[in-house]
Amino acid sequence: ARVREAERLLQLGADVSDQVRLIQVREAHTRAFESYVPKPLDAPVLLLRANSESDRCHYTDQLGWEGLTPAGITVRTISGTHLEIFKEPHLSVLVKQLAESISTLP
């Protein structure tokens, strides 16, 4: 959709440099995501995850971390979507969960 919109604006003679740059960044992120192969981690993992699905993607409860750490995964759920958890009122919950987890470290 963004590519089509940039093409339409280009045909109208508009400056589409910002739109083209966003498309290039998104494509770079997609390539990086598709080529990344995570390595196992021998440490416990704290996964703070949003409770609302976003990006129309479906993930496992552990967001792909299962099998990557024999030390275990603790999943804590934060209200909101993936991007909303960085804004209030969700951010306060995220900070509280993180602080509680850090306080229990040896």
C-alpha positions as CSV (number, residue, x, y, z in Angstrom):
1,A,0.0,0.0,0.0
2,R,2.8,2.4,0.8
3,V,4.6,1.6,-2.5
4,R,1.4,2.3,-4.4
5,E,0.8,5.6,-2.5
6,A,4.4,6.7,-3.3
7,E,4.0,5.8,-6.9
8,R,0.7,7.8,-7.1
9,L,2.3,10.8,-5.4
10,L,5.3,10.5,-7.7
11,Q,3.0,10.6,-10.8
12,L,1.5,13.8,-9.4
13,G,5.0,15.4,-9.1
14,A,5.1,15.3,-5.3
15,D,8.3,14.8,-3.3
16,V,8.1,11.2,-2.1
17,S,11.6,10.9,-0.5
18,D,10.1,10.4,3.0
19,Q,7.7,7.7,1.8
20,V,10.4,6.0,-0.2
21,R,12.8,6.1,2.8
22,L,10.1,4.5,5.0
23,I,9.6,1.7,2.5
24,Q,13.4,1.1,2.3
25,V,13.6,0.9,6.1
26,R,10.7,-1.5,6.3
27,E,12.3,-3.7,3.6
28,A,15.6,-3.7,5.5
29,H,13.9,-4.7,8.7
30,T,12.1,-7.5,6.9
31,R,15.3,-8.8,5.3
32,A,17.1,-8.7,8.7
33,F,14.2,-10.5,10.4
34,E,14.0,-13.2,7.8
35,S,17.8,-13.9,7.8
36,Y,18.3,-13.8,11.6
37,V,19.0,-17.1,13.3
38,P,19.0,-16.8,17.1
39,K,21.5,-18.7,19.1
40,P,20.6,-20.6,22.3
41,L,21.1,-18.6,25.5
42,D,22.0,-20.4,28.7
43,A,20.3,-17.9,30.9
44,P,16.7,-17.4,32.1
45,V,14.7,-15.1,29.9
46,L,12.1,-12.6,31.0
47,L,9.6,-12.0,28.2
48,L,7.4,-8.9,28.6
49,R,4.7,-9.3,26.0
50,A,1.7,-7.3,24.9
51,N,-1.7,-8.9,25.5
52,S,-3.2,-7.6,22.2
53,E,-2.1,-9.0,18.9
54,S,-0.8,-6.4,16.4
55,D,0.7,-6.5,12.9
56,R,-1.9,-9.2,12.0
57,C,0.8,-11.8,13.0
58,H,0.2,-14.8,15.1
59,Y,2.9,-15.9,17.5
60,T,3.4,-18.6,20.1
61,D,2.9,-17.6,23.8
62,Q,6.7,-17.4,24.1
63,L,7.2,-15.4,20.8
64,G,9.6,-17.9,19.4
65,W,11.9,-18.1,22.5
66,E,10.8,-21.7,23.3
67,G,13.7,-24.1,22.8
68,L,16.3,-21.3,22.9
69,T,17.0,-21.4,26.6
70,P,17.2,-24.4,28.9
71,A,17.2,-22.0,31.8
72,G,13.5,-21.2,31.4
73,I,11.3,-18.4,30.2
74,T,9.1,-16.2,32.4
75,V,6.3,-14.6,30.5
76,R,4.7,-11.5,31.9
77,T,1.8,-9.9,30.0
78,I,1.4,-6.1,29.6
79,S,-1.9,-4.6,28.5
80,G,-2.0,-3.1,25.1
81,T,-0.4,-3.8,21.7
82,H,3.3,-4.1,20.9
83,L,3.7,-0.4,20.4
84,E,1.2,0.8,23.0
85,I,3.2,-0.8,25.9
86,F,5.7,2.1,25.5
87,K,3.0,4.6,26.2
88,E,0.9,5.3,29.4
89,P,-0.9,3.7,31.0
90,H,0.8,0.6,29.8
91,L,4.3,1.9,30.3
92,S,3.9,2.1,34.1
93,V,2.9,-1.6,34.1
94,L,5.9,-2.5,32.0
95,V,8.3,-0.6,34.2
96,K,6.8,-2.2,37.3
97,Q,7.1,-5.7,35.9
98,L,10.7,-5.0,34.8
99,A,11.7,-3.5,38.2
100,E,10.2,-6.5,40.1
101,S,12.1,-8.9,37.9
102,I,15.4,-7.1,38.4
103,S,14.9,-6.9,42.1
104,T,14.8,-10.7,42.3
105,L,18.1,-11.2,40.5
106,P,20.9,-12.6,42.6
